Amino acid sequence: MQNTIASSLMGKTRAVASFTSNTLADVFSKETHRFTITGLSRSGKSMLFTSLITLLKSRSEEGLACLPLLRYLPPSRVLDMHIEPIEGYKPFPHLKNIAALEAGDWPEATEEAYGFKLVVRLKQTASIKRHLMPHSDVVFEFIDYPGEWITDIPMLNKTYAHWSDSAWAQLSSGPQQYYAHAWKQVVNEFDFEQTPTPQLIQQLVTHYRDYLVQAKANGISLLQPGSFLLESSDFNWQEFGFTPLPSSITSDVSHPWYRAFEKHYSAFQKNWLTPLKHSIFKETDKQIILVDLFEGLNHSRQHLYQLKETLSHLADTFVYGQSGWFSRTVLRKQQIGKVAFVATKSDLIPENQQQNLLSLLTQVTEGARARFNDKPIQFEHFLVSAMRITDEGANKDAIRYTNNDGQYVESTFEPLPKTLKEMEEGSHFPVPSVNVPADFKARILAGKGIDRLLQFLLGKGE
């Protein structure tokens, strides 16, 4: 045992000794933060990424006084800032998104995995460090991926029969049941005594996908397989698709339809989900979990409870960073994961309703946060507007904005409930549909909450 330990230590020592001077300079002068922005579909990931890049570039390159609460990157110390690719990821389409905004269109939803590095070079301030290393690099690694993917990852831990039974139970209860009538009718009228030919399988899968599309359009967040909803998905759902089946079939492992769908489900796990988990859902030291509360408020209390359930189920999918041997032993750094729960589009309601929105956010994330109890994780809740698209109204209960007809209008709002329990059954809170403002760049720079969010994620012990 002692020889093994000694051999291990000597190996690490030789590895450190073999570093070139440039490599050592990189180790001691480069600080890397890996961010994964996790969010369900329609949670605003694309717009948040676009705003983050715009804000950091404006602060570093143009010296604009945006992000006033971000003390971590003082503009006076910034020497240079540039974007680099991350191997294995497509570059984030920042310029394409800006062009879309200039044309009056919101950025397209994320349907592929994007990644990029934002490298900020800072002047050293300490006199000794300034002579040894005149600068240090702060590297931000950002990973963006479709929200539909994250809802599929928990399927790795289920057999086909288990998934089918749970999916059938979900579409038979809660808000899903209102959109599953046509799908259930198809299943009830389908003759499962027929041999599962490719044509019949595709017919059944297409009907199930129709249900998924309709449910998504009506604010349902937990839909599996979400990958079937993406045209850009590399998994061929038309050839290897599957659906949940009645328990009378899934309880009989010899049934031809069970065997066909179990085979396709296993292929989905092996050929799509497993590589996806290993390539996208890597360890990360910073998690930003976006939550669109307005989708639920716009529909019903049941939608919000379902969102709470979804976040709770997905919490185990998140993987948090751990310090390597060199960081812990040589640099004396102990990495503690940080998680930020973020309610997006927060300026779609008046300022005096913001506290109620924050209260709803903390309640919706209760189940997810309970999964952190045995982990060294710091978490906080934030209200964020990636772009300030509304203005104050004539009274404290009103906001002004440009609607889809290009008119600058004012809307008055009833108070939001503080808790889910206070939201009456059948009630909903319509959310205004807002057009892209002509002065979108200025409104990105006036975005709310991003500076506090970054300061929490980047600050030490904050």
N, C-alpha and C positions, 0 to 999 in steps of 0.2 A: 504493500500500500504506500509506504514512504517513498519507495523508488518511483512508483507511478506518479505521485504528487510532485516529486522533484523533477521528473522528466517533463511533466506538464508545465511546471514553472519555467524550466530551462527553455522549453519550446517557445513559450510566450516571450521570454527575455530575448531569445535569438530573433524572434519576429520583430520586436521593437528595435533591436540593434540593427536590423537589416534595412530599416527605413532610410531613404535618402534624405538629405537636408530639406529638399522641397516637400517631401511627404510629411516630415515632422512639422515643417512650417504650416502645412495644410491642417494637420491635426490640431495644432495649438492656436492657429489663427482663423479657423473656419468653424462656424457654429451652424448646425443644420437643424431645421425644424420641419418635420413632415406633417402636413395637414391632410386629413381626409374629410371632405365635406360630404356628409351622409344625409340624404333626404329622400322622402318618398316623392313620387311623381307630382309635379306642379308645385313643389315647395320653394322654387325660386333659386335653384343652384346656379343655373346659367347666368342669371342677372347678378347674383352675388359675386361670382368669379369675375365677371366683367367689371363690376364696380371696384373690387379689390385691386385688380391690376391698374385700373385708371387712377384710383386714389393714391396708391403707392408710387406710381410713376409721376403723378402731379406733385406729390410731396417731395420726392427725391430729385427729380429732374427740373421741375419748374419752380421749386421753392414755395409752392402755394401753402397757405395756412390751413390745410385740411387735416383731418384726424387730430384735433387739438389735444385729446386726452391720451394719445399714444406717445409716451415718454421714451419708449424703447429704442426708437430710431430717430434721434434728433437730426433735423435737416442740416445743421451746421457741421455734422460729422460725415455726411454722405459724400463720398468721392465719385462713385459711379454706380449705376444700376443697369442690369441687363437680364434678358430672359434666355434660358437655355432649355433644350429639350430633356426629357427623361426617357431613357432607353426603354423601348417596348410600349410607349404611349404615343398617341397622336397629339400634336400640339394643340393647346386650347385655342379655339377660333376667336380670339379677342378682337382682331381687326374686322372680321366678318360680323361679329355682334355689334360693334360700333357702327358699321355701315348699315346694318339693319335698323338701328335706332335712328340714324340720320334719315332713313327712308320712312320713318314713322312706324316701324314694326318692332315688336318685342323679340328678343333673341329666341331662336328655336330651342325646344326642350332637348335635354341631353339624351342621345340614343346610342352613344359610344363612350368608351373610356378615354379621357383626356388627361394629360399630365404635363406639367412644366415646372421649371425651377426659376425662381426669381432671386437673383444674386445681387445683394447690396454690399458694396465695399465701403467700409467705415474707416476713418482716421483713428489711429490709436491716440489715447489721451494721456495714459501713464507714461512718464519719461523713460523708464527702463524698457517697457514694451515698444516704445516708439523707436528706440535705437535698434532693437533686435528685429522687430516686425513692424514696419511703418503703417500697416493697415491690417484689418481683419475683415473676413467675409461672413455675412449672415445669409444663409441659403434657406429659402422657403421652397419646399417641395409641395405642390398642390396636386391632389388627385381628385378628379371628378368622374362620376360614372352614373348610368341611368338608375333612377330610384327603383325601377322594376326589377333590377338584378338583386337588390338587397332583400326583397321579399321572397326570392327563390332560394337563397342560401340555406335557410332552416330545413328545406326539403332534403338536404344531404343526410340529416339525422333520422329520416323516416323511411320506412318501407313503403312500397306502393300502396298496400292495403291500408296502412295507418294514415298516409296522406289522403287517400281517397275518402275514407270515412270522416276525417276531420274537415276536409273541403266540403263534403256533402252536408255536414252539420252546419258549417258556416253559411253556406248559401241558402240554408233553410231557416235561418234565424237572423236577428238584427236587421240592419238596413239592406243587406244583400238580398233578402227574400223578396223584396219588391221588384227586383230586376231579373229574377231567376225563373219567372213563370214559364217563359217560352222554352228555356232549356229543359226544365223539368217535364214539360209536355212532350218534347222530343224524346226524352229518355223513356217516358211512360208508354209512348207509342212505338218505340223501336223494338224490332224483333232480334233479341240477342241469341236466338237459336241459329241465326245466320252465321256462316263462317266469316271471321273477321278479315275480309279481304282489304288490300290497300285502299280501294275506292270507298268501302264502307267506313273504314277507320277515318279517312280524311273527311268524309261527310259528317261523322259524329264530332270530330275535333273542330271542324269549322263552326258548327252550331255552338259548341262550348266557348269558342273564341268570341263569337258574337255576344255571348253573355258577358265575357270579360270586358269587351269594348264598351258595352252599354253601362256596366257597373262603374267602370273607370270614369266615364263621362258624367256620371252622377255622384262623384265624390267618394267612391269606395276605395279605401287605401290598401286593404289586405286582399290581394288577388294573386292567385297562383295557378299556373306559372306566369309570372309577369313578363318573362322573356318572350312569350308567345305574342305579346302586344307590340313588340318592336319590329319594324320592318327591317332594321339593320342588324338584327340578331344573327349571329353565326350559326345558331342551332336551327336545323331545318324542321320546324314544327309540322309542316305539311306532310313530311315523309315519316317522321318519328314522333308524332304528337300522341297525346294521351288525354284522357279526361277522368274525372271521378266517376265511379260506377256505383250503383245501388249495392247495399251490403249483401243482398242475396247472391250477388256475383263475386264480390271480393272475399266472401267467406268460403268460397269454393276454389281452392288453388288449382284445381284441374280444369276449370272452366276456360274454354278457348279465348274468350274476351279478356279474362283476367290475365292469362298467360301472355297475350299479345301486348297488353298495356303495361304489364310488369316488366316485360323486355324493353319496351320503349322508355319507361321510367328509369330503368337502370342505365340505359344509354345516355339519357339526359343527365343523370348524376355523374357518370364516369367521363363522358366526352365534353360536357359543358360546365356543370357546376363545380366539379373538382378543380379543373384548370382555372376557372374564374376565381375561385376562392384563393388559390395560391398566387395568382398574378395580380389581382386587384386588392383583395382584402388582406394586405400585408400588415405587419406591425406598424403602428404609427404612434407618435407621442402626443398628437393633438387631434381631437375629434370635434368637428362642428356638426351637430345634428339639427337639421332644419325641420321645423314643424309649421305647416300651414294650417293654423286654427280657423282661418276664414272659410276654408272649404267645408269644415264641419258646421260652423255657425250659419253658413249659407243654406245648409240642408236641414239638419235636425240634431237634437241631443244624442240620438242613437249613433249618428255619424261620429260625434266626438268621443263617445265611449268606445266605438270601434277603433278610432285612431289611438286611443290609450292602450287598448288591447294589442294593436299592431306594434306599437313601440316597445311594449313589454316583451312580445315574442321575439322581436328583432335584436333586443339588447345583447343577447349572447353571441350575435354575429360580429359585434364590434371587437376588434383585437387591439390591445393597448401596448405601447412600446415598453421595452425593458432595456435597461442599460447594458451595454456590452462589458466584457472584462476590463478592457482598457479604460473606458470611461469611469467605471467604478473604482478601479485599483490605482491607476496612474493619475488620472485627472481629478479623482475624488468627486465625481459627479454622480448623483443618484437621481435617475429619471423617474419622475412621478407623472403618470398620465393625467391629462386635463381634458375634460369634456365640457363643451358649451352647448346647452340646449337653446336654440334660437327660434323665436317666433318671427317669421318674415313678414314683410309688407305692413309693418305696424302703423304706418301713417294713413292707412285706409280708414281709420277711425279717429275721432277727435282726441286731443291730448288728454282731456279729463277722463277718458275711458281706458287709458293705457295701463293703469294699475290693475283694473279688472282683467285685462288681457293677460298680464303677467301672472295673475292669480290662476287663471285657467291653464296657462302653460305649465305651472308647477304641479297642478293636479293631473294633467294629461301625462306627465312624465313620471308619475309616482312609481308605476310598475317597473319602468326601465331603471330608475335610480335604485330601486331595491336590489337590483342585480349587482350593484357596485359595492355592497356592504362589506364584502370580504376582499376588496381590491384597493390598492393604494392610489385612489383616483380622486382628484379634486374636480368638482363640477359647479357650474353656475348657470343661471338663466338670464337671457338677454332678449330685448325687443330691438329689432333691426329693420331699417329701411335701406335697401341697397341703392335706391334712388328716391329722393323726396318728391313724390309725384302729387302731393296735395298741399294746400295752403289752409291757414286758419279761416274759419267762416265768420259770419257776422255775429255769432254768439258761440258760447263755449261748447255747444252740442252740435256744431256744424263744421263742415270742411268744404273747400272749393277745389275743383279739379277740371281737367279737360276730358269730356266724355268721348265716346266713340264717334260721335257726329262732329267732333272738332269744336264743340261749344264749351265755354268756360262756365260751369254751373256750380250751384251750392246744394248740398244735401244735409239734412238734419237727422241725427241718430238717436234712437232710444238707448238707455243705458244697457251695457253688456252685463250679463250675469257674472258674479264673482266666482261661482262654483257651477259644476255641471248640474248639481241638484237643483239649483235655483232656476235653471233653464226649463221652462214648462214644456211638457210633452206636446209635440206638434208645432212648437214655435220655431222660428228661424230668423236670422238677422242678415238681410240682403247686403251684399258687398258691392260697392260701385264698380262698374267696368270703366277703367281709366285708359285713355289714349296716351301714347308716348308724347311727353311735352317737347315743344320745339327747343327749349333751353335745357335739354337733358344732361349735357355735360355739367352745367352749373348745379343741376339738381343731384347728380351723382356726388359731386364734391360736398354737397350739403346733406348727404345721406346721414341717417341717424343710427348711432349705436355701434358702428363698425370699429371706431377707435377704442371704445371700452372692451369690445370683444377681443381685439388683437392684443391689447395690453394685458388682459387676463391670461391669454394663451401664451404670450411671450415672456411675461414678467416672471421673476423668480420669487416664489413665496408669496405671490399676490393672489 
